[in-house]
Amino acid sequence: MVAAIELQKAGKNVILLEKMPILGGSSLLATGGMNVVRSDLQEKNGVADNVDTFVKDSLHIGKGANDKDLIRILGENSKDAYQWFKDLGGHLELQKGRTGGTTYPRQLYTPTGGIGRYMVDIIEPALVQSGADVRVNSKVVKLLQDPNGNVKGVLVKGKHNGIYAIEANAVILATGSYANNGELIAQKLPQFKGIITTAQPGSHGDGLQLASKAGAQVNHLERVQIHPNAAAGTTIMITQAIRNNGGILVNRSGKRFVDDQAPRNKLGPEILKQEGGSAFLIYNDQVVQKRKKVHEGYVKLGFVNTASDAKEMAQKLGLPEKDFVQTIETYGKYADEQKDPDFGRKELMSDMRGTLYAIEVIPGIGGTLGGLKADADMHVLDKNGKPINNLLAAGEVVGEWHGMDRYGGNAVTGNIVFGKKAAQTAIQEMR
Ligand SMILES: Cc1cc2nc3c(=O)[nH]c(=O)nc-3n(C[C@H](O)[C@H](O)[C@H](O)COP(=O)(O)OP(=O)(O)OC[C@H]3O[C@@H](n4cnc5c(N)ncnc54)[C@H](O)[C@@H]3O)c2cc1C
């Protein structure tokens, strides 16, 4: 959508093809926020952030396996991406908690609810207004190439109008993840066979298959992001903002078992090790105040247990009363002292006093980290590292920028940064 808007602005004619009946993909489901380095909101709050620290934090979470060029480009252009969004009428706020143990608060969020819904609601009308030809229920089934391998269009399978070809001077793949391709996940990660995903139903990795048949390099499909918190028994993600704003994780013995602000790829496996393969996310009104709309949404969906104190909550959840009460009381003392001697949590933003809320959570695949190899201009590269002419990519279909784990909030920033970059490259190279 971002790329289409930019291309239309430059006077190009864009056809946007979406295989599902609605636009938005997994972007629509993003709940937490958008990472921006040196935003006006950071400055207003006295946060002296910089790109080097953002890169360091992203590499720390990605275990150094990130595409360093793409991560730096992301940091350098994040402020511009937020400005792009603001120019369309978007307005975000700074989330005070640091996500995944990073150096500074830099995630922006919307008090109106989930960031993805909010962004799509602002970007989609701009797309329509741009004059792009938007076609839903239209699945790309093949990339068309000339005898030299240059991409020259796509073959589309329309749900209501059959198969047809579109000739194009450039094709930008923004087909998202493969998180909902159970067969591929089981093949690459047998240990996670049958695990749920919180990604949208159309996330089958189509772009990887299309590009691979056109000669593209596809790397590290075994890298996925295990999100620690889906509501048990569902495929709905509970945003990590609840933990990062003060929520804690407790197991069936009524005890904490991990630094609740640790990176997601650490938390997921830790939860799977607990009895029943799940945990309880516990929080109080101090957390609710920070993400009220999101909490209210979870209450409406029936995920939230509410109790006036720890004793009542232990009874509701069937936890050993004495141990759970002690866990909550001890945490309250740690919060007073701002020190967590048990697990070294850095920010203790709630004291767990007053009314308590609990959601049972299970890990699931939140997104995927492998994919197409792209250069800094978003060209899709072939197996020899050379660009495939007229083929570009942006978003989650591109692999490696997140490394072994995604720093929460980097993806939606990347949608704007790399969507714009792909469009700029196409504009320059189109004849
Ligand atoms: C529950 C959840 C919460 C998240 N929260 C956050 C967050 O807070 N912050 C953050 O930064 N990131 C978050 N993410 C990750 C982020 O939302 C995604 O990585 C990102 O939005 C993906 O954008 P995309 O455009 O690459 O893919 P998508 O948004 O999935 O869009 C790809 C689109 O391509 C379509 N498509 C696929 N194949 C074809 C085909 N063959 N033909 C036509 N169309 C096709 C799909 O149907 C889909 O609509 C979250 C993800 C999930 C699932």
The ligand as a Tripos MOL2 file, in Angstrom:
@<TRIPOS>MOLECULE
LIG
   53    58     1     0     0
SMALL
NO_CHARGES

@<TRIPOS>ATOM
      1 C1         -0.8380  -10.5360   15.6830 C.3       1 LIG1
      2 C2          0.3320   -9.7490   15.1690 C.ar      1 LIG1
      3 C3          0.7660   -8.6250   15.8610 C.ar      1 LIG1
      4 C4          1.8560   -7.8820   15.3970 C.ar      1 LIG1
      5 N1          2.2330   -6.7540   16.0680 N.ar      1 LIG1
      6 C5          3.2190   -5.9780   15.5490 C.ar      1 LIG1
      7 C6          3.5590   -4.7340   16.1450 C.ar      1 LIG1
      8 O1          2.9570   -4.3090   17.1060 O.2       1 LIG1
      9 N2          4.5610   -4.0110   15.5780 N.ar      1 LIG1
     10 C7          5.2490   -4.4370   14.4810 C.ar      1 LIG1
     11 O2          6.1390   -3.7400   14.0080 O.2       1 LIG1
     12 N3          4.9260   -5.6080   13.8880 N.ar      1 LIG1
     13 C8          3.9320   -6.3710   14.3800 C.ar      1 LIG1
     14 N4          3.5970   -7.5440   13.7580 N.ar      1 LIG1
     15 C9          4.3010   -7.9090   12.5300 C.3       1 LIG1
     16 C10         3.8330   -7.0740   11.3780 C.3       1 LIG1
     17 O3          2.4530   -6.8210   11.4800 O.3       1 LIG1
     18 C11         4.1230   -7.7540   10.0560 C.3       1 LIG1
     19 O4          5.4430   -8.2120    9.9960 O.3       1 LIG1
     20 C12         3.9400   -6.7930    8.9060 C.3       1 LIG1
     21 O5          2.8150   -5.9940    9.1020 O.3       1 LIG1
     22 C13         3.8410   -7.5480    7.6170 C.3       1 LIG1
     23 O6          3.5340   -6.6500    6.5880 O.3       1 LIG1
     24 P1          3.5620   -7.1680    5.0950 P.3       1 LIG1
     25 O7          3.0000   -6.0800    4.2660 O.co2     1 LIG1
     26 O8          4.8950   -7.6820    4.7560 O.co2     1 LIG1
     27 O9          2.5810   -8.4180    5.0860 O.3       1 LIG1
     28 P2          1.0050   -8.4530    5.2880 P.3       1 LIG1
     29 O10         0.5310   -7.3100    6.0820 O.co2     1 LIG1
     30 O11         0.6510   -9.8180    5.7670 O.co2     1 LIG1
     31 O12         0.4710   -8.2270    3.8180 O.3       1 LIG1
     32 C14         0.7290   -9.1500    2.7950 C.3       1 LIG1
     33 C15        -0.5020   -9.2520    1.9400 C.3       1 LIG1
     34 O13        -0.2020   -9.9680    0.7460 O.3       1 LIG1
     35 C16        -1.3020  -10.8140    0.4520 C.3       1 LIG1
     36 N5         -0.8420  -11.9000   -0.4000 N.ar      1 LIG1
     37 C17        -0.0770  -12.9620   -0.0600 C.ar      1 LIG1
     38 N6          0.1340  -13.7410   -1.1330 N.ar      1 LIG1
     39 C18        -0.4980  -13.1670   -2.1720 C.ar      1 LIG1
     40 C19        -0.6530  -13.5090   -3.5370 C.ar      1 LIG1
     41 N7         -0.1330  -14.6290   -4.0610 N.pl3     1 LIG1
     42 N8         -1.3870  -12.6830   -4.3430 N.ar      1 LIG1
     43 C20        -1.9660  -11.5480   -3.8440 C.ar      1 LIG1
     44 N9         -1.8620  -11.1960   -2.5260 N.ar      1 LIG1
     45 C21        -1.1330  -11.9900   -1.7170 C.ar      1 LIG1
     46 C22        -1.7560  -11.2870    1.8130 C.3       1 LIG1
     47 O14        -3.0550  -11.7930    1.7770 O.3       1 LIG1
     48 C23        -1.6120  -10.0310    2.6580 C.3       1 LIG1
     49 O15        -2.7830   -9.2570    2.6730 O.3       1 LIG1
     50 C24         2.5270   -8.2980   14.2190 C.ar      1 LIG1
     51 C25         2.0910   -9.4350   13.5280 C.ar      1 LIG1
     52 C26         0.9980  -10.1520   13.9970 C.ar      1 LIG1
     53 C27         0.5440  -11.3450   13.2210 C.3       1 LIG1
@<TRIPOS>BOND
     1     1     2 1
     2     2     3 ar
     3     2    52 ar
     4     3     4 ar
     5     4     5 ar
     6     4    50 ar
     7     5     6 ar
     8     6     7 ar
     9     6    13 1
    10     7     8 2
    11     7     9 ar
    12     9    10 ar
    13    10    11 2
    14    10    12 ar
    15    12    13 ar
    16    13    14 ar
    17    14    15 1
    18    14    50 ar
    19    15    16 1
    20    16    17 1
    21    16    18 1
    22    18    19 1
    23    18    20 1
    24    20    21 1
    25    20    22 1
    26    22    23 1
    27    23    24 1
    28    24    25 2
    29    24    26 1
    30    24    27 1
    31    27    28 1
    32    28    29 2
    33    28    30 1
    34    28    31 1
    35    31    32 1
    36    32    33 1
    37    33    34 1
    38    33    48 1
    39    34    35 1
    40    35    36 1
    41    35    46 1
    42    36    37 ar
    43    36    45 ar
    44    37    38 ar
    45    38    39 ar
    46    39    40 ar
    47    39    45 ar
    48    40    41 1
    49    40    42 ar
    50    42    43 ar
    51    43    44 ar
    52    44    45 ar
    53    46    47 1
    54    46    48 1
    55    48    49 1
    56    50    51 ar
    57    51    52 ar
    58    52    53 1
@<TRIPOS>SUBSTRUCTURE
     1 LIG1         1 GROUP 0 **** ****
